[in-house]
Amino acid sequence: VLEPVSCIMWASPRFLSRVGAATLLACNVDQSRRSASCKEAAQLKKITRAEVAQHTSKDKGIWVMYKNNVYDVTTFVDNHPGGHEKLMLAAGKALDPFWRIYQQHEGRGNAPKILEQLRIGEVADPEPPSVQDSSDPYDADPERHPGLIFHNNKPCNAEAPAELLMDSWLTPNPVWFIRHHHPVPHVDPSQYRLTIAGLGANPVVLTLDDLKSRFVKRTVTTTIQCGGNRRSELDKIQQTSGIGWGFGAMSTAEWEGVSLREVLQFCAGVGIDQVEFHELKHVIFYGMDDMQASIPVEKALNPWGDVILAYKMNGEPLPPEHGFPVRAVVPGVVGVRNVKWVDRVETSKEEAKGTWQRGIAYKGFSPMVKSFSAVNVEQTLSMQEMPVQSAILSPKENATVTLDSVTVKGFAWSGGGRGIVRVDVSVDDGQTWITAELKEGKDQHPYKAWAWTLWEAEVDVPEDKKGKHFTVLCRATDSSYTTQPERPEPIWNIRGLNCNSWHRVRLNHDDD
């Protein structure tokens, strides 16, 4: 018998019990006959997608799909070069969308060969071609990456899991967080028109080609964060109103487009003189999804504010999901002001109308406000710049660590372009601190640091916590030397906005 282990390596015990001893003996005759027999046996098994979806743990077996085949990766998970957490994101699902991000799997050719050894069958009911339901306005929305954590589907609201956030400084487009209020508009780029108008402005209409050919291309790398990021932590104190986001409602991209200031100044004739003469206060962005939001005119016209009308994201044309053909990118402010699918920009004395600007949606209130009956909502200042923020991406909550030291990784960011000057990590509830090493993003201008900074720290498990539970926490300090508050209770608010207290992760230490 030649190399019997190689057959057993890809044929799991569960599979062997199904195909029977006769097949196993046939597989052991010689190498070529064994390979053919094993593959034939795998092809005979038809497995439904529903059955695959049930296999997401080691006790039941961890199955994945790829190109309409089914694979049992249970024995391979712990040896996955990218870490078992990433492979577990695809458990019970298709690998294809993950491999479209991590293209080295197919490019180098090794991964498909390894995967083939783990094949146990074929998908009995492949995903049928989608048939659009014209009665459902959301039915034409783009296909979404299965690795995202979905809070809603109609409209889509989804965050990126920690395993996909810490792969690179720039977040891949398919796993960028999604925050929609309406269905995704479908736009013919040849018919797209952008109108610049408003008080003191010379009206002008621009095509997509105008934006690409008549203006200097500007590039800005920025992190965009939803105002409700980490809301789920405030919900533990008292229920708020809004989506229960974790810490994944933020992502980072390199954007290309044209300077809003240059469009306003050189096309519409809006400069400092017009601002003062007409007492302009705001610039409003109108989205084709009936969304509108505004920013202060001081931000829009600031030559160092880096506000752009973007048509590219991470080197590719804007995906429909994220604003194709043109979106506003307003570095350093809350995500809702970065309006997608923009077809009109307007100068005004007044801020945008609607719930996202003048209503309760993005305004902060005292922890003592439990209802809006006695609050003048419209006179409450709308959110723009956001406070300093940080979170631990690895290890994950309730992870078990076996070594006496732990590598902790995370991100830090602050609104208004305020750079991160320090991240501190503690394992004794803040009695003592270890200063983390700042990684990608640390070399940004300290007052134009639009993107997050990644960090890493090595911490020792406290002697009195070995073999027990313990908590790792982090806090960031920005270039204004503002640091995160210790507890979430004093910053609780009924809308669950701006949660930026020390981020805590509970871990288990295995001392055996």
Salt bridges, closest charged atoms under 4 A:
ASP78 OD2 - LYS58 NZ 2.45
GLU85 OE1 - HIS84 ND1 3.80
GLU116 OE2 - ARG119 NE 3.02
GLU122 OE1 - LYS46 NZ 2.45
ASP125 OD1 - ARG49 NE 3.87
GLU127 OE1 - ARG49 NH1 2.98
ASP136 OD2 - LYS154 NZ 2.53
ASP141 OD2 - ARG144 NH2 3.16
GLU159 OE2 - HIS151 NE2 2.61
GLU163 OE2 - LYS396 NZ 2.63
ASP167 OD1 - LYS86 NZ 2.94
ASP210 OD1 - ARG214 NH1 3.87
GLU233 OE1 - ARG230 NH2 2.76
GLU256 OE1 - LYS217 NZ 3.48
GLU262 OE2 - ARG218 NH2 2.48
GLU279 OE1 - LYS349 NZ 3.91
ASP306 OD2 - LYS448 NZ 3.31
GLU321 OE1 - ARG144 NE 2.73
GLU321 OE2 - HIS180 NE2 2.64
GLU346 OE1 - ARG344 NE 2.96
GLU350 OE1 - ARG358 NH2 3.19
GLU378 OE2 - ARG358 NH1 3.65
GLU385 OE1 - ARG418 NH1 3.04
ASP404 OD2 - LYS466 NZ 3.55
ASP404 OD1 - HIS509 NE2 3.29
ASP424 OD2 - ARG422 NE 3.04
ASP424 OD2 - ARG475 NE 3.19
ASP429 OD1 - ARG504 NH1 2.67
GLU437 OE2 - LYS439 NZ 3.88
GLU463 OE2 - LYS466 NZ 2.80
ASP478 OD2 - ARG418 NE 3.40
GLU489 OE1 - ARG487 NH1 3.34
